[in-house]
Amino acid sequence: MAQVEIAALRKSYGALEVIHGVNVSIADGEFVALVGPSGCGKSTLLRMVAGLEEITGGDISVDGKLINDLAPRDRDIAMVFQNYALYPHMTVAKNMGFALKLQGLSTGEIDRRVKAAAGILDLDAYLGRKPAALSGGQRQRVAMGRAIVRAPKVFLFDEPLSNLDAKLRVQMRAEIRELQKRLGTTTIYVTHDQVEAMTMADKIVVLQQGRVEQIGAPLDLYHRPANLFVATFIGSPQMNLITGEAATHLGATTLGIRPEHLVVSGEGEGWKGRILSAEYLGSDTYLDVDTETAGRLQVRTEGAFAPRPGDTVWLKPADGHMHRFDAEGRALRS
């Protein structure tokens, strides 16, 4: 178990600075997700914590101990990579126990830890197999088992589910979250998938171009985004943005309304629009609506509502769900 403190952390490659004074506090046993678009610096930040990237400035501490200059093997941190990084010529058992062998642990202790981790991850039947004989999900479990056997203070995950199909990703994210809760190990998880972050993390750190845009619980970021970037990055489908007279009338440069917070109302109530397309997904219906005064809007409504392209609808925001932003993109609070 461990607290992690990232203070004024910077990373430069020559004259190019890619991480700009990042500050993040992670509590003991907390699951924190680093999210942001490709190139935002989230994986670089994770690798700095792991000791795989040199720190240009700032500090990283684990339980109050500065680890800036420690070698990766001395940080008591275990990392699970995107590509699994398994040794193809070794069995599952040997892959999971290899780091322990390097530490000089006895064969009996290695076997005990490997069997315990295999039991947790439902890998008992696969300990004698090699990675080529495993599915993608099983390989990911082996990579996680290799981290678990070390009993580290901190788990690091670098986009571990990106190579899996959609159904397996949903299953594996539930398994990782359940495992982390059971073990209580402080975890930092990098993903570009905001749905992954929303469903797994206790706290989310949103990054853009090497800077922290907002830190908070998933629903805090969803309901109270600090700026336009966070507002449009968190939530799927993406928040609708409205500019022009409709926004200035409410004292803002931009209005934001999530698709699920647009209500199909009676004639003459709200914005009049024409349905350009409709997707019927059973539980939900998604509409693309071209309005006369608010522009083009995405609407998520209940599946029982099944209008047709070309139909006219009237839309209005649900009470209390309008977001206002100033000219710099900062949220305006009422």
C-alpha positions in Angstrom: 0.0 0.0 0.0 1.3 3.5 -0.8 0.6 7.1 -1.3 2.1 8.6 -4.4 2.9 12.3 -4.7 3.8 13.9 -8.1 5.0 17.4 -7.6 5.9 20.0 -10.3 6.9 17.2 -12.7 8.5 18.2 -15.9 9.9 16.4 -18.9 11.9 17.8 -21.8 13.5 16.3 -24.9 16.2 18.9 -25.6 14.3 22.2 -26.1 10.9 20.5 -26.4 9.0 20.4 -23.1 6.3 17.7 -23.1 5.3 17.6 -19.4 4.7 21.0 -17.9 4.8 21.0 -14.1 2.2 18.3 -13.3 0.9 17.9 -9.8 -1.1 14.9 -8.7 -1.7 13.4 -5.2 -2.8 9.8 -5.1 -4.1 8.3 -1.9 -3.2 4.9 -0.5 -5.3 2.2 -2.3 -6.7 4.7 -4.8 -7.3 3.9 -8.5 -6.4 6.9 -10.6 -6.8 7.1 -14.4 -4.7 9.4 -16.6 -6.7 10.2 -19.7 -6.3 12.5 -22.7 -5.8 12.3 -26.5 -2.8 10.7 -28.1 0.3 12.8 -27.5 -1.0 14.4 -24.3 1.9 13.0 -22.2 0.0 10.4 -20.1 2.2 7.4 -21.0 5.4 9.6 -20.6 4.1 10.6 -17.2 3.5 6.9 -16.3 7.0 5.9 -17.5 8.5 8.6 -15.3 6.8 7.1 -12.3 8.1 3.7 -13.3 11.7 5.0 -13.8 11.7 4.2 -17.5 11.9 7.9 -18.4 14.4 10.4 -16.9 12.8 13.2 -14.9 13.7 16.7 -16.1 12.3 18.5 -13.1 10.1 18.0 -10.1 9.7 15.1 -7.7 8.0 11.7 -7.4 7.5 10.3 -3.9 6.1 7.0 -2.7 5.1 7.0 1.0 7.1 10.1 1.5 10.3 8.6 0.0 11.8 10.4 -3.0 12.2 7.9 -5.9 13.5 10.2 -8.6 17.0 8.6 -8.8 16.0 5.0 -8.0 16.4 2.3 -10.6 13.0 0.8 -11.8 13.7 -2.4 -9.9 14.2 -0.5 -6.7 10.9 1.5 -6.7 8.6 -1.3 -5.6 6.4 -0.6 -8.6 5.0 -3.2 -11.1 4.0 -2.2 -14.6 1.5 -3.9 -17.0 2.2 -3.0 -20.6 -0.1 -2.6 -23.6 1.7 -5.4 -25.5 1.9 -7.8 -22.5 5.7 -8.1 -22.8 5.7 -11.8 -22.2 8.6 -14.1 -22.9 7.4 -16.4 -25.7 9.7 -19.3 -24.9 8.6 -19.4 -21.2 5.6 -21.1 -19.7 2.9 -19.0 -18.0 4.3 -20.1 -14.6 7.9 -19.1 -15.5 6.7 -15.8 -17.0 4.9 -14.9 -13.8 7.8 -16.0 -11.6 10.7 -14.6 -13.6 11.1 -11.3 -11.7 11.0 -13.2 -8.4 13.8 -15.5 -9.7 15.9 -12.4 -10.5 15.3 -11.3 -6.9 16.8 -14.5 -5.6 13.7 -15.9 -4.0 13.6 -19.6 -3.3 11.9 -22.0 -5.8 9.3 -22.8 -3.1 8.4 -19.2 -2.5 8.2 -18.5 -6.2 5.8 -21.5 -6.7 3.7 -20.4 -3.8 3.3 -16.8 -5.1 2.7 -17.9 -8.7 0.0 -20.4 -7.7 -1.7 -17.8 -5.4 -1.8 -15.3 -8.3 -3.0 -17.9 -10.8 -5.8 -18.8 -8.4 -6.9 -15.1 -8.2 -6.7 -14.7 -12.0 -8.2 -18.1 -12.9 -5.0 -19.2 -14.6 -4.4 -22.5 -12.8 -5.1 -24.6 -15.9 -2.7 -22.6 -18.0 0.5 -22.5 -16.0 2.2 -25.0 -18.2 1.3 -23.3 -21.5 3.3 -20.8 -23.5 1.9 -17.4 -24.5 1.2 -18.4 -28.1 -1.3 -21.0 -26.8 -3.3 -18.3 -25.0 -6.1 -15.9 -26.0 -5.5 -12.1 -25.7 -7.5 -12.0 -22.4 -5.5 -14.8 -21.0 -2.2 -13.1 -21.9 -3.4 -10.0 -20.2 -4.1 -12.0 -17.1 -0.6 -13.4 -17.2 0.9 -9.9 -17.5 -1.2 -8.9 -14.5 -0.2 -12.0 -12.6 3.5 -11.2 -13.1 2.8 -7.8 -11.4 0.7 -9.4 -8.6 3.4 -11.9 -7.5 5.8 -9.1 -6.7 3.3 -7.6 -4.2 4.4 -4.1 -5.2 3.3 -0.9 -3.5 2.0 0.5 -6.8 0.5 -0.9 -10.0 1.0 0.9 -13.2 -1.2 0.0 -16.3 -0.3 1.5 -19.7 -3.4 1.1 -22.0 -3.6 -2.6 -21.1 -6.9 -3.3 -22.9 -6.3 -1.6 -26.2 -5.3 -4.8 -28.1 -8.5 -6.6 -27.1 -11.9 -6.7 -28.9 -14.8 -4.6 -27.5 -16.6 -7.4 -25.6 -13.4 -8.6 -24.0 -12.4 -5.0 -23.0 -15.7 -4.6 -21.1 -15.1 -7.9 -19.3 -11.4 -7.2 -18.5 -12.0 -3.7 -17.2 -14.5 -5.2 -14.7 -12.0 -7.9 -13.7 -9.1 -5.4 -13.3 -11.3 -3.1 -11.1 -12.5 -6.0 -9.0 -8.9 -7.3 -8.6 -7.6 -3.8 -7.6 -10.4 -3.5 -5.0 -9.6 -6.9 -3.6 -5.8 -6.3 -3.3 -6.2 -2.6 -2.3 -3.0 -1.7 -4.3 -2.5 1.9 -5.3 -3.0 2.0 -9.1 -2.2 4.4 -11.9 -4.0 3.5 -15.1 -3.3 5.2 -18.5 -6.0 5.1 -21.2 -7.2 7.2 -24.1 -10.7 5.7 -23.6 -12.7 8.0 -21.3 -15.4 5.3 -20.9 -12.8 3.0 -19.4 -11.7 5.8 -17.1 -15.2 6.7 -16.0 -16.1 3.1 -15.2 -12.9 2.1 -13.4 -11.3 5.0 -11.6 -11.8 6.6 -8.2 -10.2 9.7 -9.6 -9.5 10.9 -13.1 -6.6 13.2 -14.2 -7.4 14.8 -17.6 -4.3 15.8 -19.5 -3.8 17.9 -22.6 -0.4 18.8 -24.2 1.4 17.8 -21.0 -0.7 19.9 -18.7 -3.4 18.9 -16.2 -6.8 20.3 -17.2 -8.8 18.9 -14.3 -8.6 16.3 -11.5 -11.7 14.8 -9.9 -14.1 11.9 -9.4 -15.6 10.7 -12.7 -19.1 12.2 -12.0 -17.5 15.5 -10.8 -15.8 15.8 -14.2 -19.0 14.8 -16.0 -21.3 17.2 -14.2 -18.9 20.1 -13.5 -16.2 20.2 -16.2 -13.7 23.0 -15.6 -13.4 24.0 -19.2 -14.4 23.2 -22.8 -11.7 20.6 -23.3 -12.8 18.5 -20.3 -16.5 19.0 -21.2 -16.0 17.6 -24.7 -13.5 14.9 -23.7 -15.6 13.4 -20.9 -19.0 11.9 -21.9 -20.1 9.8 -24.9 -21.6 11.0 -27.2 -19.7 14.2 -27.0 -21.3 17.3 -25.5 -23.1 19.6 -27.9 -21.6 23.1 -28.2 -23.7 26.1 -29.1 -22.4 29.6 -30.0 -23.9 32.8 -31.3 -27.0 34.6 -30.1 -28.3 31.6 -28.1 -25.2 31.6 -26.0 -24.7 35.4 -25.6 -28.3 35.7 -24.5 -27.3 33.6 -21.4 -24.1 35.6 -20.7 -21.7 33.1 -22.2 -19.6 32.7 -25.3 -20.4 29.0 -25.6 -23.2 26.8 -24.2 -22.7 23.1 -23.6 -25.5 20.5 -23.5 -25.0 16.7 -23.3 -27.1 14.7 -25.8 -28.9 12.9 -23.0 -29.9 16.3 -21.5 -31.8 17.5 -24.6 -35.5 16.9 -24.2 -37.9 16.4 -27.1 -40.6 18.9 -26.2 -44.0 20.0 -27.5 -44.4 22.2 -30.5 -43.2 25.8 -29.9 -41.1 24.8 -26.9 -37.3 25.3 -27.3 -35.4 25.0 -30.6 -37.1 23.8 -33.8 -35.2 21.4 -35.9 -35.3 18.8 -38.6 -34.0 15.2 -38.0 -31.1 14.4 -40.4 -30.6 10.9 -39.2 -31.7 8.5 -36.5 -30.1 5.4 -34.9 -32.3 2.9 -33.1 -30.3 0.9 -30.6 -33.2 -0.6 -28.6 -32.6 1.0 -25.2 -31.7 4.3 -26.8 -32.4 6.3 -29.9 -29.7 8.7 -31.2 -30.8 11.7 -33.3 -28.8 14.1 -35.4 -30.9 17.3 -35.6 -30.4 20.5 -37.6 -32.0 23.3 -35.6 -32.8 26.8 -36.9 -31.2 28.8 -34.0 -28.8 26.4 -32.1 -27.1 24.7 -35.0 -26.7 20.9 -35.4 -27.3 18.9 -32.2 -26.9 15.3 -31.2 -29.7 13.9 -29.1 -29.9 10.7 -27.0 -33.4 9.8 -26.0 -35.3 6.7 -24.9 -35.6 3.8 -27.4 -39.4 3.9 -27.5 -39.1 7.2 -29.3 -38.6 6.3 -33.0 -39.0 9.3 -35.3 -37.9 9.3 -38.9 -35.3 11.5 -40.8 -37.1 14.5 -42.1 -39.4 14.8 -39.2 -39.6 18.1 -37.3 -38.9 18.1 -33.5 -38.6 20.7 -30.8 -35.7 20.5 -28.3 -35.0 22.1 -25.0 -32.4 21.6 -22.3 -33.3 19.6 -19.2 -33.5 21.8 -16.2 -30.1 22.4 -14.5 -28.1 20.7 -17.2 -26.9 23.7 -19.3 -23.1 24.4 -19.1 -21.8 28.0 -19.9 -18.2 28.8 -21.0 -16.4 32.1 -21.4 -14.3 33.2 -24.4 -11.2 31.4 -23.0 -13.2 28.2 -22.6 -13.5 28.3 -18.8 -16.7 27.1 -17.2 -18.9 29.8 -15.8 -20.5 28.9 -12.5 -23.9 30.2 -11.6 
